[in-house]
Amino acid sequence: MTESADGLTIGDLAERTGVPAPTLRSWEARYGFPRPRRMAAGHRRYSQHDVTLVEEILRQRAAGLSLAAAIAQAGAGDPAADPSVFAVLRRQHPGLQPQVLRKGALLALTRAIEDEYCARAEHAMLFASFQEQRYFRQSERRFNDLARTAETVTVFADFPAAAGGDGEPRQVPVPAGAPLRREWVLVCETRDYPVCLAGWEFPGQDGTSEADRRFEALWTLDPRPVRDAARTCARLAESFSPGLNLLSQLPAEPAPPVSPDLQRATGLLTRMAAYLDRYRD
């Protein structure tokens, strides 16, 4: 069997590795592996590299490792492992619409998401990236409040060391040079209110005022990209702060598809956000 220009289907991957397609879907939902490329219509596509990784996991399992340990070990040596939440969303969900927003507009969207989460009192896994710890300190009281009802709250920044947990936001230090140091991320992984907002900061903005710093951003209420964003955040947190156990806390069942009405509403609100930012003056 030859690989098509679009890649392998999940049936192709199952045939080449001997792992049934339902099992591969279960692995993806629970452990974030294998990581398919999503076509515009939402279909999964895999590569020969995924075949190699699945075969390596089967060898590790035969040697006595648990499935979780075998997947983690295969992923640790995988140069394709994603270091960027924004890049994961762009690649796996090309239907999402990126837009250029200034920090003021991005902060307003973030605050709205946080306030709606508090109003709903959802029991969720929350992830947020602040780039620098001084920005987290400005929002620390808000995130302490969010942590009171959340299942877990994990925040990323250039912290000097890991801290928090046990009812407080878990602070994860991001090493210098990591793509996440340039990203603005808020992910709320929960059944009834899944939402994520992700953006990366344009380079060369020295001298620009804080409110006018520009980001290429996207946001969505679709449970599937939200799950992918949460899975990427969990994996990065475990990589930056060994000993954390976040991937296993994500829901085991696959994320449901977004409804057509919600998809249309998301598109409208995305357009509204762009106009509000453009005409803020």
C-alpha positions, 0 to 999 in steps of 0.5 A, a space after each residue: 500500500 502506498 501513501 496518498 498525497 493526503 496521507 494515510 486514513 485511520 484505516 490505513 494506519 490500522 492495517 499497517 500496524 495491526 492496531 484496530 482503528 477503534 483502539 487508535 481512536 481511544 489512544 488519541 482521546 485518552 493520551 493525545 496519540 497518534 496526533 493526526 493532521 486534520 483535513 478541511 472537512 475534519 478527516 484524520 490523516 496520518 504519515 509513515 512517521 505515525 506508523 513508526 511510532 505506533 510500532 515503537 509503542 507496540 515494542 515497548 508494550 511487549 517489553 513490559 511497559 504500560 501503555 501510558 509509559 510506552 506512549 510517553 517514551 515514544 513521544 519523548 523522542 519524537 521531534 514532531 511533538 508540538 511545542 506550540 498551542 497556536 501551531 497545533 490549532 492552525 495545523 489540525 483545524 485549518 477551518 479556524 479563522 486567525 485574525 490580528 488583534 491588539 493586546 487590549 482586544 485580546 485581554 477583553 476577550 480573555 476577561 469575558 471568557 473568564 467571567 463567563 466561566 465564573 458565572 457558570 461555576 464550571 468544574 473544568 481544567 483551565 490552562 493559561 499562558 502569560 509569557 512573563 510572570 509579571 503579567 500573571 501577577 496582574 491576574 493572580 487574584 482572578 486566577 485564585 478565584 477561578 481555582 476555587 471551582 476548577 478541577 485544575 488550573 495550570 498557568 505558564 510563564 517565565 517563573 523561576 521554579 514550579 509552584 502552586 497546586 492544591 487549590 491554587 493555580 499550578 505555576 509551570 516555568 517555561 524555558 527560554 526559547 520555548 515557543 510558548 514564551 511568545 504565546 497568549 493562551 486560555 483553554 477551558 476544557 469542560 463538557 458544557 463550556 469548552 472554549 480556547 483562545 490562542 495567539 502568538 505575538 508578532 516580533 519586532 514590537 520594541 517600543 510599542 505600547 502595551 495595549 497596542 502590541 499585536 497578536 495573530 489570534 484565534 478562538 473557538 467553542 468547538 469541543 474538538 480543537 479545545 480538546 487538542 489545545 488542552 492536550 497540548 497544554 497538558 503535555 507541555 506542562 508535564 514536559 516543563 515540570 516533570 512529575 505532573 499528571 495532567 494528560 490522564 485527567 483529560 476526558 477519555 471519551 472523544 470530544 463531540 462535534 460542534 453544532 452548526 448553529 454554534 459554528 455560525 455564531 462563532 464565525 459572527 463573533 470572530 468578525 465582531 471582535 475584529 471590528 471592535 478592535 479596528 474601531 476602538 478609537 
